[in-house]
């Protein structure tokens, strides 16, 4: 589990330093959605608001990179993504293995769906 946490924090550091890539953003999105899925029906409203904010930040980075501006996010904008990384570590440390596996399955189903976001209240889903 420590390897998963390390991967997320390295991705966050890469984006923060301006050395991000498409894979870095994918890693951060995976962390975000896995945290949401692992919380399941117990996802507090405050977490959901944080997740939607972080998702918007990462989507903005994707849009900027698509316009040739590189894979980077300002330190200020990156705060919610960093908070998600800490929340991921906390949740990952306490969920049973079967919950992680079920969450991974949900993530895979989402990735192969036509949905733009699995998060209720997502600004991405509202644009579709």
ChimeraX commands (.cxc) that place a marker at each C-alpha (Angstrom):
marker #1 position 0.00,0.00,0.00 radius 0.5
marker #1 position 2.91,2.34,0.65 radius 0.5
marker #1 position 3.84,2.04,-3.04 radius 0.5
marker #1 position 0.42,3.36,-4.04 radius 0.5
marker #1 position 0.75,6.31,-1.72 radius 0.5
marker #1 position 4.27,7.06,-2.93 radius 0.5
marker #1 position 3.14,7.01,-6.57 radius 0.5
marker #1 position 0.49,9.63,-5.82 radius 0.5
marker #1 position 2.83,11.90,-3.90 radius 0.5
marker #1 position 5.46,11.66,-6.65 radius 0.5
marker #1 position 2.82,12.56,-9.25 radius 0.5
marker #1 position 1.80,15.52,-7.13 radius 0.5
marker #1 position 5.42,16.65,-6.81 radius 0.5
marker #1 position 5.94,16.31,-10.57 radius 0.5
marker #1 position 2.93,18.50,-11.33 radius 0.5
marker #1 position 3.94,21.01,-8.68 radius 0.5
marker #1 position 7.43,21.31,-10.21 radius 0.5
marker #1 position 6.11,21.74,-13.76 radius 0.5
marker #1 position 7.44,18.32,-14.81 radius 0.5
marker #1 position 4.06,16.62,-15.13 radius 0.5
marker #1 position 2.89,14.44,-17.99 radius 0.5
marker #1 position -0.40,12.99,-19.14 radius 0.5
marker #1 position 0.42,9.91,-17.06 radius 0.5
marker #1 position 0.91,12.11,-14.00 radius 0.5
marker #1 position -2.58,13.57,-14.38 radius 0.5
marker #1 position -4.04,10.09,-14.92 radius 0.5
marker #1 position -2.37,8.94,-11.70 radius 0.5
marker #1 position -3.87,11.87,-9.79 radius 0.5
marker #1 position -7.33,11.28,-11.28 radius 0.5
marker #1 position -7.07,7.59,-10.37 radius 0.5
marker #1 position -6.19,8.58,-6.79 radius 0.5
marker #1 position -9.11,10.99,-6.66 radius 0.5
marker #1 position -11.71,8.54,-7.94 radius 0.5
marker #1 position -10.36,5.62,-5.91 radius 0.5
marker #1 position -10.66,7.71,-2.75 radius 0.5
marker #1 position -14.28,8.45,-3.61 radius 0.5
marker #1 position -15.03,4.82,-4.42 radius 0.5
marker #1 position -13.33,3.52,-1.27 radius 0.5
marker #1 position -15.44,5.86,0.86 radius 0.5
marker #1 position -18.56,4.57,-0.88 radius 0.5
marker #1 position -21.85,5.57,0.68 radius 0.5
marker #1 position -19.95,6.99,3.66 radius 0.5
marker #1 position -18.48,9.83,1.58 radius 0.5
marker #1 position -19.03,13.02,3.60 radius 0.5
marker #1 position -20.32,16.12,1.79 radius 0.5
marker #1 position -17.09,17.97,2.66 radius 0.5
marker #1 position -15.04,15.26,0.93 radius 0.5
marker #1 position -17.32,15.31,-2.09 radius 0.5
marker #1 position -16.89,19.09,-2.40 radius 0.5
marker #1 position -13.10,18.66,-2.12 radius 0.5
marker #1 position -13.12,15.90,-4.74 radius 0.5
marker #1 position -15.14,18.04,-7.18 radius 0.5
marker #1 position -12.75,20.96,-6.64 radius 0.5
marker #1 position -9.69,18.76,-7.24 radius 0.5
marker #1 position -11.31,17.25,-10.32 radius 0.5
marker #1 position -11.89,20.74,-11.77 radius 0.5
marker #1 position -8.23,21.66,-11.13 radius 0.5
marker #1 position -6.99,18.52,-12.90 radius 0.5
marker #1 position -9.41,19.05,-15.79 radius 0.5
marker #1 position -8.09,22.61,-16.18 radius 0.5
marker #1 position -4.57,21.21,-16.41 radius 0.5
marker #1 position -5.69,18.79,-19.12 radius 0.5
marker #1 position -7.30,21.63,-21.07 radius 0.5
marker #1 position -4.21,23.85,-20.71 radius 0.5
marker #1 position -1.92,21.02,-21.86 radius 0.5
marker #1 position -4.19,20.48,-24.84 radius 0.5
marker #1 position -3.54,24.10,-25.79 radius 0.5
marker #1 position 0.23,23.63,-25.51 radius 0.5
marker #1 position 0.75,25.10,-22.03 radius 0.5
marker #1 position 2.32,22.02,-20.45 radius 0.5
marker #1 position 1.22,19.78,-17.61 radius 0.5
marker #1 position 1.40,22.07,-14.64 radius 0.5
marker #1 position -0.80,23.54,-11.95 radius 0.5
marker #1 position -0.01,26.48,-9.69 radius 0.5
marker #1 position 0.81,25.66,-6.08 radius 0.5
marker #1 position -2.33,27.46,-4.90 radius 0.5
marker #1 position -4.60,25.56,-7.27 radius 0.5
marker #1 position -2.92,22.30,-6.29 radius 0.5
marker #1 position -3.97,22.56,-2.63 radius 0.5
marker #1 position -7.19,20.53,-3.03 radius 0.5
marker #1 position -5.32,17.82,-4.96 radius 0.5
marker #1 position -2.80,17.62,-2.12 radius 0.5
marker #1 position -5.64,17.33,0.37 radius 0.5
marker #1 position -7.09,14.47,-1.66 radius 0.5
marker #1 position -3.69,12.73,-1.55 radius 0.5
marker #1 position -3.71,12.94,2.24 radius 0.5
marker #1 position -7.31,11.71,2.38 radius 0.5
marker #1 position -6.40,8.82,0.05 radius 0.5
marker #1 position -3.58,7.78,2.40 radius 0.5
marker #1 position -5.95,7.90,5.36 radius 0.5
marker #1 position -8.71,5.91,3.66 radius 0.5
marker #1 position -6.33,3.39,2.12 radius 0.5
marker #1 position -4.83,2.74,5.54 radius 0.5
marker #1 position -8.14,1.67,7.03 radius 0.5
marker #1 position -10.20,-0.03,4.31 radius 0.5
marker #1 position -10.19,-3.80,4.04 radius 0.5
marker #1 position -8.59,-5.34,0.96 radius 0.5
marker #1 position -11.95,-6.44,-0.47 radius 0.5
marker #1 position -13.13,-2.80,-0.37 radius 0.5
marker #1 position -10.06,-1.70,-2.31 radius 0.5
marker #1 position -10.68,-4.43,-4.90 radius 0.5
marker #1 position -14.36,-3.46,-5.24 radius 0.5
marker #1 position -13.34,0.19,-5.63 radius 0.5
marker #1 position -10.82,-0.76,-8.32 radius 0.5
marker #1 position -13.59,-2.63,-10.14 radius 0.5
marker #1 position -15.84,0.45,-9.94 radius 0.5
marker #1 position -13.01,2.60,-11.30 radius 0.5
marker #1 position -12.52,0.21,-14.23 radius 0.5
marker #1 position -16.24,0.26,-15.02 radius 0.5
marker #1 position -16.23,4.07,-14.91 radius 0.5
marker #1 position -13.19,4.28,-17.20 radius 0.5
marker #1 position -14.93,2.09,-19.77 radius 0.5
marker #1 position -18.21,4.01,-19.58 radius 0.5
marker #1 position -19.30,7.12,-21.41 radius 0.5
marker #1 position -19.56,9.09,-18.14 radius 0.5
marker #1 position -17.35,12.15,-17.72 radius 0.5
marker #1 position -17.17,11.83,-13.93 radius 0.5
marker #1 position -18.36,9.44,-11.23 radius 0.5
marker #1 position -18.69,12.29,-8.71 radius 0.5
marker #1 position -22.17,13.57,-7.84 radius 0.5
marker #1 position -22.22,17.33,-8.41 radius 0.5
marker #1 position -19.19,17.27,-10.70 radius 0.5
marker #1 position -18.77,20.29,-12.94 radius 0.5
marker #1 position -17.52,17.91,-15.65 radius 0.5
marker #1 position -20.77,15.94,-15.60 radius 0.5
marker #1 position -22.73,19.19,-15.74 radius 0.5
marker #1 position -20.98,20.18,-19.01 radius 0.5
marker #1 position -21.87,16.95,-20.81 radius 0.5
marker link #1:1,2 radius 0.2
marker link #1:2,3 radius 0.2
marker link #1:3,4 radius 0.2
marker link #1:4,5 radius 0.2
marker link #1:5,6 radius 0.2
marker link #1:6,7 radius 0.2
marker link #1:7,8 radius 0.2
marker link #1:8,9 radius 0.2
marker link #1:9,10 radius 0.2
marker link #1:10,11 radius 0.2
marker link #1:11,12 radius 0.2
marker link #1:12,13 radius 0.2
marker link #1:13,14 radius 0.2
marker link #1:14,15 radius 0.2
marker link #1:15,16 radius 0.2
marker link #1:16,17 radius 0.2
marker link #1:17,18 radius 0.2
marker link #1:18,19 radius 0.2
marker link #1:19,20 radius 0.2
marker link #1:20,21 radius 0.2
marker link #1:21,22 radius 0.2
marker link #1:22,23 radius 0.2
marker link #1:23,24 radius 0.2
marker link #1:24,25 radius 0.2
marker link #1:25,26 radius 0.2
marker link #1:26,27 radius 0.2
marker link #1:27,28 radius 0.2
marker link #1:28,29 radius 0.2
marker link #1:29,30 radius 0.2
marker link #1:30,31 radius 0.2
marker link #1:31,32 radius 0.2
marker link #1:32,33 radius 0.2
marker link #1:33,34 radius 0.2
marker link #1:34,35 radius 0.2
marker link #1:35,36 radius 0.2
marker link #1:36,37 radius 0.2
marker link #1:37,38 radius 0.2
marker link #1:38,39 radius 0.2
marker link #1:39,40 radius 0.2
marker link #1:40,41 radius 0.2
marker link #1:41,42 radius 0.2
marker link #1:42,43 radius 0.2
marker link #1:43,44 radius 0.2
marker link #1:44,45 radius 0.2
marker link #1:45,46 radius 0.2
marker link #1:46,47 radius 0.2
marker link #1:47,48 radius 0.2
marker link #1:48,49 radius 0.2
marker link #1:49,50 radius 0.2
marker link #1:50,51 radius 0.2
marker link #1:51,52 radius 0.2
marker link #1:52,53 radius 0.2
marker link #1:53,54 radius 0.2
marker link #1:54,55 radius 0.2
marker link #1:55,56 radius 0.2
marker link #1:56,57 radius 0.2
marker link #1:57,58 radius 0.2
marker link #1:58,59 radius 0.2
marker link #1:59,60 radius 0.2
marker link #1:60,61 radius 0.2
marker link #1:61,62 radius 0.2
marker link #1:62,63 radius 0.2
marker link #1:63,64 radius 0.2
marker link #1:64,65 radius 0.2
marker link #1:65,66 radius 0.2
marker link #1:66,67 radius 0.2
marker link #1:67,68 radius 0.2
marker link #1:68,69 radius 0.2
marker link #1:69,70 radius 0.2
marker link #1:70,71 radius 0.2
marker link #1:71,72 radius 0.2
marker link #1:72,73 radius 0.2
marker link #1:73,74 radius 0.2
marker link #1:74,75 radius 0.2
marker link #1:75,76 radius 0.2
marker link #1:76,77 radius 0.2
marker link #1:77,78 radius 0.2
marker link #1:78,79 radius 0.2
marker link #1:79,80 radius 0.2
marker link #1:80,81 radius 0.2
marker link #1:81,82 radius 0.2
marker link #1:82,83 radius 0.2
marker link #1:83,84 radius 0.2
marker link #1:84,85 radius 0.2
marker link #1:85,86 radius 0.2
marker link #1:86,87 radius 0.2
marker link #1:87,88 radius 0.2
marker link #1:88,89 radius 0.2
marker link #1:89,90 radius 0.2
marker link #1:90,91 radius 0.2
marker link #1:91,92 radius 0.2
marker link #1:92,93 radius 0.2
marker link #1:93,94 radius 0.2
marker link #1:94,95 radius 0.2
marker link #1:95,96 radius 0.2
marker link #1:96,97 radius 0.2
marker link #1:97,98 radius 0.2
marker link #1:98,99 radius 0.2
marker link #1:99,100 radius 0.2
marker link #1:100,101 radius 0.2
marker link #1:101,102 radius 0.2
marker link #1:102,103 radius 0.2
marker link #1:103,104 radius 0.2
marker link #1:104,105 radius 0.2
marker link #1:105,106 radius 0.2
marker link #1:106,107 radius 0.2
marker link #1:107,108 radius 0.2
marker link #1:108,109 radius 0.2
marker link #1:109,110 radius 0.2
marker link #1:110,111 radius 0.2
marker link #1:111,112 radius 0.2
marker link #1:112,113 radius 0.2
marker link #1:113,114 radius 0.2
marker link #1:114,115 radius 0.2
marker link #1:115,116 radius 0.2
marker link #1:116,117 radius 0.2
marker link #1:117,118 radius 0.2
marker link #1:118,119 radius 0.2
marker link #1:119,120 radius 0.2
marker link #1:120,121 radius 0.2
marker link #1:121,122 radius 0.2
marker link #1:122,123 radius 0.2
marker link #1:123,124 radius 0.2
marker link #1:124,125 radius 0.2
marker link #1:125,126 radius 0.2
marker link #1:126,127 radius 0.2
marker link #1:127,128 radius 0.2
view
